[in-house]
Amino acid sequence: MKHRTRKILGKLAGGAALALLLGTAIAQSASADGVIRKLDADASRVVIKHGEWKGMQMGAMTMAFKVRPASLLDGLKVADKVQFSIEKEGADFVVTAISPATQETPLVLASTHISGDKK
């Protein structure tokens, strides 16, 4: 009986460790909306003014990103509204997907709070 209990506890502990690892991996990527401020396809870099990344606890700001692969920047230009995905690699954030924002998805760069009641 003790052996069976240890075996079950071992599996539970392994599952918990896997869940923690997967949670860490998920927290290392995010998607956001933004506006391209600068674009350097030769250097595979883009500067984007983006909204909040809730999954990574990052507020709205303007940031420079590496882009991998550089071909993701083909057809994009400064002032384009975009939707993009990033992954954290060490100290860097890397854009791994980017496309023009669609009409159906509203671009949100900052949250606005309006106080007061309308009657």
N, C-alpha and C positions, 0 to 999 in steps of 0.2 A: 504494500500500500504506500509506503514512504517513497519507493522508487517511482511509482506512478504520479504521485503528487509533485515530486521534483521535476519529472519530465514535463508535466503540464505547466508548472511555474516557469521552467526554462523556455518553453514555447511562448508563453505570455510575455516574458521579459524580452525575448527576441522580437516579437511582434511590436512591442512598445518602442524598442530601439529603432526598428524600421520605420515606424510612424514618425518618430522624431526626425530621422534623417530625411524622410520625404517632406515633412513640414518645413525643414530648413531649405530643401531644394526649391519648394514652391515659393517660399518667401524671398528667394533670390532672383525672381523674375516678376515683371509687372507690365501692364499695358497702360497707355495714356493717350490723351489728345494733346495737340500742340500746334504751334506755328513755327515754321522754319525761319530763323533769323540770319543764319550764315550757312553756306554750303561749300565744302571743299572736297570734291570727288577725288581729286588726285591724292589727297592725304587720307581719304576714307573717313572724313569727319564732318559732323553737322552740329550746328547750335540750334537748339529748340527751346522756345518758351512753352513750358508744359504746365498742365494742371496737376493736382495732387495725385500721388501714387499711394493709395490707401494700403495696399498689400506690403509696401516697403516703408511706410510711415515717412514719406517724403512730401514736403509741402510744395506748392506751386512756385516755380522759379524758372530762370533761363540757365541752361546747362549745355556744355559741349559734350558730344558723344563720339566714340569710335563707331564705325559702321562695318558690319561684317555680314555678307560680302559687300564690297564697294558698289557693285552693280545695283544694289537696292536704291541708290540715289539717282539712277537713270530716270530722266523725265521729271524730276522734282526741281523746284526753284524756290528762291527766297520769297517769303510771304505765303507760301502754300500752307493750308490747314491740313494737318496730317493726323493719322492714328498710327501709333508705333508700339512695338514691344521691345523691352530691354532685358538684358540679363546682367547680373553682377558677376564680374570676373576679377577677383582680387579687389583692388581699390577702384577699378574702372567699371563704368556702365557701358555696355555695348548694345547698340541697336541691332536687333536680329530680324526685324520685320518693320516695314514702313510703307504706308500707302496714303493717297489723298483721302481726307475725311469725306464721308458720305453725307448726303443731305439728311438722311434719316437719323444720323447720330449727331446730336448737338455738341458743339465744341464747348467744353467747360474748362476755363483757365483759372477761375477763382470762385469760391462760394460767396454768395451775397446773403446777408441777413437783413431783413427789413422788419423793424419793430413797429408796433402799433396795430390797432385793429381797425378794419374798415367796417363801417356800419351803414 
